[in-house]
């Protein structure tokens, strides 16, 4: 069994581009004022892509037990029929582990540290770890696909893959 | 000009039912464990209803200037082609003002105090005030309709309608 360390990177839109969208304040956003100038609308930062196989967009709430670093990555999942957005509402940072859509390769994973002001939307088919909220029990509002069809694949990892803060 | 006071009610799923869904932890939820028992999925608490006129679901970010009570309600809006969900990510409570879909009647409005742990989804056509986050500048992740078509009606209020905490 090989040991693989994954570098925990800060979450940025650019670094996350192969895997999904980051929904955050950003000067590159398409922004326009609404509500008589009292609100900035940062418009269409991501698209909910769930229509495959007759799917419909639904909103759910996830409540997760807290994760703590170092994190051992044992299994990853993907949703082949739809995107999946996570919006942290408990104020804590969270860890994201992802691999590009396509054939699963556990030697090419990336790990990001997201702040609660950064929501994310995984593209359809992006490999990702389940929710890893830090510090406390965390709630996430999740926007994903409702409907019939097999929309979850899992891949187990044969090696010892670990995410650490300093390495 | 008539003066109308609106009672600020705590937001509950039952009280909000004529206007939209409340996305929150609730024992009436369809809940099942996922992620090897580490996550509770409170499933499909609301549906994103934006397909009218060829619309597609999009995710945006709103940043609002803070509101403070008492609030004078001068204009309300509705989106005839789609639902609109607001997910507070800045940790502050917010005020919701709503009227049932259909002909606008400013004498039948309701006001709710929502906690940041309560996301909401206005049904298509529900009359509502724009975002009223309290205490500070607030950010909301918004899930609504992208696409062509006229999806915003406004109604001005001829009377002096005020939301107060104690009255």
Interface residues (C-beta under 8 A of the other chain):
Chain A: X21 X23 X24 X25 X29 X34 X35 X36 X38 X39 X40 X41 X42 X43 X44 X45 X46 X47 X48 X50 X56 X57 X58 X59 X60 X61 X62 X63 X64 X65 X85 X87 X88 X89 X90 X91 X116 X117 X119 X121 X130 X131 X139 X141 X142 X143 X146
Chain B: X21 X23 X24 X25 X29 X34 X35 X36 X38 X39 X40 X41 X42 X43 X44 X45 X46 X47 X48 X50 X56 X57 X58 X59 X60 X61 X62 X63 X64 X65 X85 X87 X88 X89 X90 X91 X116 X117 X119 X121 X130 X131 X139 X141 X142 X143 X146
